[in-house]
């Protein structure tokens, strides 16, 4: 199968996807030529994006801040939840220090953050 090699080809493929999305719906048959074309071009674009625009693993600080937002936690509440001082939480969030293994385990369990992210794996 062909491969998108240049940014110009990538932009053209994205434009074609936009055109096809106007004529393909959830009710479109999988045998429809527009559906098939959309499926193939989407795969090519996805491969190009994985190679040229990789999504990196988020940092622990970013994930903790997101989880705090989602759970409505302040730094003080997070310190109580993890049983560490508020100043220690501030140090974690500023990147001045990393959590101990014990605290990392609590972060993973109580904030439901994947252990690989907590441990930087």
GROMACS elastic network, one bead per residue, 0.5 to 0.9 nm:
[ bonds ]
;  ai    aj funct       b0    kb
    2    44     6  0.78946   500
    3    44     6  0.62448   500
    3    45     6  0.87583   500
    3    47     6  0.82280   500
    3    48     6  0.78612   500
    4     7     6  0.80841   500
    4     9     6  0.59863   500
    4    10     6  0.61460   500
    4    13     6  0.84131   500
    4    44     6  0.63915   500
    4    45     6  0.71815   500
    4    47     6  0.82211   500
    4    48     6  0.62455   500
    5     8     6  0.85283   500
    5     9     6  0.67794   500
    5    10     6  0.76395   500
    5    48     6  0.77251   500
    6     9     6  0.52454   500
    6    10     6  0.62742   500
    6    11     6  0.87536   500
    7    11     6  0.61213   500
    7    12     6  0.85317   500
    8    11     6  0.52130   500
    8    12     6  0.62294   500
    8    13     6  0.86274   500
    9    12     6  0.50528   500
    9    13     6  0.60963   500
    9    14     6  0.85962   500
   10    13     6  0.51052   500
   10    14     6  0.61967   500
   10    15     6  0.86405   500
   10    44     6  0.87092   500
   10    45     6  0.66149   500
   10    48     6  0.74849   500
   10    49     6  0.88341   500
   11    14     6  0.50409   500
   11    15     6  0.61743   500
   11    16     6  0.86206   500
   12    15     6  0.50684   500
   12    16     6  0.62231   500
   12    17     6  0.86536   500
   13    16     6  0.50330   500
   13    17     6  0.61875   500
   13    18     6  0.87116   500
   13    41     6  0.65294   500
   13    42     6  0.81707   500
   13    44     6  0.83430   500
   13    45     6  0.69417   500
   14    17     6  0.50180   500
   14    18     6  0.63485   500
   14    19     6  0.87891   500
   14    41     6  0.83025   500
   14    42     6  0.82789   500
   14    45     6  0.72789   500
   15    18     6  0.51055   500
   15    19     6  0.64240   500
   15    20     6  0.87659   500
   16    19     6  0.50231   500
   16    20     6  0.61721   500
   16    21     6  0.85810   500
   16    38     6  0.81720   500
   16    41     6  0.81887   500
   17    20     6  0.50427   500
   17    21     6  0.60514   500
   17    22     6  0.88264   500
   17    37     6  0.87363   500
   17    38     6  0.61208   500
   17    41     6  0.70760   500
   17    42     6  0.71162   500
   18    21     6  0.52256   500
   18    22     6  0.68418   500
   19    22     6  0.55742   500
   19    23     6  0.73257   500
   20    23     6  0.53681   500
   20    24     6  0.60093   500
   20    34     6  0.65005   500
   20    35     6  0.78341   500
   20    37     6  0.81314   500
   20    38     6  0.62337   500
   21    24     6  0.51901   500
   21    25     6  0.71942   500
   21    34     6  0.89912   500
   21    35     6  0.89538   500
   21    38     6  0.77154   500
   22    25     6  0.77861   500
   23    28     6  0.86373   500
   23    34     6  0.74991   500
   23    35     6  0.87074   500
   24    27     6  0.78608   500
   24    28     6  0.58199   500
   24    29     6  0.88977   500
   24    32     6  0.88468   500
   24    34     6  0.66579   500
   24    35     6  0.60933   500
   24    38     6  0.81804   500
   25    28     6  0.52740   500
   25    29     6  0.88750   500
   25    35     6  0.85133   500
   26    29     6  0.83214   500
   28    31     6  0.83509   500
   28    32     6  0.68292   500
   28    34     6  0.87482   500
   28    35     6  0.69178   500
   29    32     6  0.53191   500
   29    33     6  0.89763   500
   29    35     6  0.72130   500
   30    33     6  0.82487   500
   30    34     6  0.89878   500
   30    35     6  0.60110   500
   30    36     6  0.67567   500
   31    34     6  0.86459   500
   31    35     6  0.70841   500
   31    36     6  0.67940   500
   32    35     6  0.52133   500
   32    36     6  0.62658   500
   32    37     6  0.86643   500
   33    36     6  0.51070   500
   33    37     6  0.60955   500
   33    38     6  0.85276   500
   34    37     6  0.50807   500
   34    38     6  0.60285   500
   34    39     6  0.84946   500
   35    38     6  0.51123   500
   35    39     6  0.61032   500
   35    40     6  0.86681   500
   36    39     6  0.50805   500
   36    40     6  0.62131   500
   36    41     6  0.86056   500
   37    40     6  0.52101   500
   37    41     6  0.60587   500
   37    42     6  0.83366   500
   38    41     6  0.52819   500
   38    42     6  0.58632   500
   38    43     6  0.85601   500
   39    42     6  0.52104   500
   39    43     6  0.63698   500
   39    44     6  0.88688   500
   40    43     6  0.52519   500
   40    44     6  0.64345   500
   40    45     6  0.87874   500
   41    44     6  0.50184   500
   41    45     6  0.61349   500
   41    46     6  0.85045   500
   42    45     6  0.51025   500
   42    46     6  0.60424   500
   42    47     6  0.86071   500
   43    46     6  0.50383   500
   43    47     6  0.61972   500
   43    48     6  0.86478   500
   44    47     6  0.51988   500
   44    48     6  0.62768   500
   44    49     6  0.86731   500
   45    48     6  0.50664   500
   45    49     6  0.60879   500
   45    50     6  0.85753   500
   46    49     6  0.51063   500
   46    50     6  0.61219   500
   46    51     6  0.86562   500
   47    50     6  0.51942   500
   47    51     6  0.63661   500
   47    52     6  0.87084   500
   48    51     6  0.52373   500
   48    52     6  0.60497   500
   48    53     6  0.79120   500
   49    52     6  0.51249   500
   49    54     6  0.67458   500
   50    53     6  0.56058   500
   50    55     6  0.76097   500
   51    54     6  0.61104   500
   55    58     6  0.86595   500
   56    59     6  0.89251   500
   57   117     6  0.76659   500
   58    61     6  0.82282   500
   58    62     6  0.63271   500
   58    63     6  0.65771   500
   58   117     6  0.75835   500
   59    62     6  0.52568   500
   59    63     6  0.63525   500
   59    64     6  0.86760   500
   59   117     6  0.71675   500
   59   118     6  0.84847   500
   59   120     6  0.78379   500
   60    63     6  0.51071   500
   60    64     6  0.60542   500
   60    65     6  0.85388   500
   60    93     6  0.86905   500
   60   113     6  0.89188   500
   60   117     6  0.60397   500
   60   118     6  0.57647   500
   60   119     6  0.83450   500
   60   120     6  0.74430   500
   61    64     6  0.51678   500
   61    65     6  0.61413   500
   61    66     6  0.85732   500
   61    92     6  0.70732   500
   61    93     6  0.54239   500
   61    94     6  0.77288   500
   61    95     6  0.72587   500
   62    65     6  0.51854   500
   62    66     6  0.61562   500
   62    67     6  0.86123   500
   62    93     6  0.82993   500
   63    66     6  0.50506   500
   63    67     6  0.60792   500
   63    68     6  0.84844   500
   63   113     6  0.75828   500
   63   117     6  0.82836   500
   63   118     6  0.88808   500
   64    67     6  0.50741   500
   64    68     6  0.60054   500
   64    69     6  0.85548   500
   64    93     6  0.78762   500
   64   107     6  0.82570   500
   64   111     6  0.77776   500
   64   113     6  0.80238   500
   65    68     6  0.50228   500
   65    69     6  0.62278   500
   65    70     6  0.86500   500
   65    93     6  0.76727   500
   66    69     6  0.51073   500
   66    70     6  0.61786   500
   66    71     6  0.85978   500
   67    71     6  0.59713   500
   67    72     6  0.82289   500
   67    73     6  0.81902   500
   67   111     6  0.66513   500
   67   112     6  0.84194   500
   67   113     6  0.82129   500
   68    71     6  0.51838   500
   68    72     6  0.57270   500
   68    74     6  0.68470   500
   68    75     6  0.81557   500
   68    78     6  0.75941   500
   68   111     6  0.81893   500
   69    72     6  0.50436   500
   69    73     6  0.63347   500
   69    74     6  0.82489   500
   70    73     6  0.78692   500
   71   111     6  0.85232   500
   73    76     6  0.78428   500
   73    77     6  0.56407   500
   73    78     6  0.60077   500
   74    77     6  0.51208   500
   74    78     6  0.60789   500
   74    79     6  0.85142   500
   75    78     6  0.50012   500
   75    79     6  0.60780   500
   75    80     6  0.86623   500
   75    86     6  0.62933   500
   75    87     6  0.88567   500
   75    89     6  0.64877   500
   75    90     6  0.72583   500
   76    79     6  0.50947   500
   76    80     6  0.63829   500
   76    81     6  0.86991   500
   76    85     6  0.81236   500
   76    86     6  0.54876   500
   76    89     6  0.81905   500
   77    80     6  0.50863   500
   77    81     6  0.61533   500
   77    82     6  0.86603   500
   77    86     6  0.85234   500
   78    82     6  0.61042   500
   78    83     6  0.81919   500
   78    84     6  0.84368   500
   78    86     6  0.79337   500
   78    89     6  0.75486   500
   79    82     6  0.52194   500
   79    83     6  0.56057   500
   79    85     6  0.55856   500
   79    86     6  0.52214   500
   79    87     6  0.85339   500
   79    88     6  0.78931   500
   79    89     6  0.61737   500
   80    84     6  0.65570   500
   80    85     6  0.76422   500
   80    86     6  0.80771   500
   81    84     6  0.80504   500
   81   106     6  0.87335   500
   81   110     6  0.76375   500
   82    85     6  0.87395   500
   82   103     6  0.68506   500
   82   106     6  0.62253   500
   82   107     6  0.69335   500
   82   110     6  0.77185   500
   83   103     6  0.84109   500
   84    87     6  0.83661   500
   84    88     6  0.64880   500
   84    89     6  0.72037   500
   84   103     6  0.81496   500
   85    88     6  0.51886   500
   85    89     6  0.65978   500
   85    90     6  0.88244   500
   86    89     6  0.50818   500
   86    90     6  0.62949   500
   86    91     6  0.87434   500
   87    91     6  0.62889   500
   87    92     6  0.87480   500
   88    92     6  0.62880   500
   88    93     6  0.86780   500
   88    97     6  0.83216   500
   88    99     6  0.86242   500
   89    92     6  0.50431   500
   89    93     6  0.61740   500
   89    94     6  0.85652   500
   89    99     6  0.88825   500
   90    93     6  0.51407   500
   90    94     6  0.60808   500
   90    95     6  0.85063   500
   90    96     6  0.85051   500
   91    94     6  0.51851   500
   91    95     6  0.60550   500
   91    96     6  0.50195   500
   91    97     6  0.57076   500
   91    98     6  0.79228   500
   92    95     6  0.52025   500
   92    96     6  0.62025   500
   92    97     6  0.54458   500
   92    98     6  0.57251   500
   92    99     6  0.67311   500
   93    96     6  0.77537   500
   93    97     6  0.85181   500
   94    97     6  0.79431   500
   95    98     6  0.69841   500
   98   104     6  0.86317   500
   99   102     6  0.78077   500
   99   103     6  0.55892   500
   99   104     6  0.55888   500
   99   107     6  0.88549   500
   99   118     6  0.88489   500
  100   103     6  0.52003   500
  100   104     6  0.59288   500
  100   105     6  0.85096   500
  101   105     6  0.60955   500
  101   106     6  0.86630   500
  101   119     6  0.84006   500
  102   105     6  0.52148   500
  102   106     6  0.65059   500
  102   107     6  0.88091   500
  103   107     6  0.61071   500
  103   108     6  0.85833   500
  104   108     6  0.61900   500
  104   109     6  0.86175   500
  104   115     6  0.80680   500
  104   118     6  0.61535   500
  104   119     6  0.72645   500
  105   108     6  0.51646   500
  105   109     6  0.61991   500
  105   110     6  0.84887   500
  105   115     6  0.75634   500
  105   118     6  0.80712   500
  106   109     6  0.50550   500
  106   110     6  0.56378   500
  106   111     6  0.77361   500
  107   110     6  0.54785   500
  107   111     6  0.54094   500
  107   112     6  0.72775   500
  107   113     6  0.68448   500
  107   115     6  0.86592   500
  107   118     6  0.74622   500
  108   111     6  0.57008   500
  108   112     6  0.52316   500
  108   114     6  0.60114   500
  108   115     6  0.56090   500
  108   117     6  0.86846   500
  108   118     6  0.65637   500
  109   112     6  0.51822   500
  109   113     6  0.69694   500
  109   114     6  0.85649   500
  109   115     6  0.85185   500
  110   113     6  0.80205   500
  112   115     6  0.87471   500
  113   116     6  0.84757   500
  113   117     6  0.71011   500
  113   118     6  0.69685   500
  114   117     6  0.55255   500
  114   118     6  0.65527   500
  114   119     6  0.88198   500
  115   119     6  0.59650   500
  115   120     6  0.82673   500
  115   121     6  0.82942   500
  116   119     6  0.51936   500
  116   120     6  0.58181   500
  117   121     6  0.61641   500
  118   121     6  0.78356   500
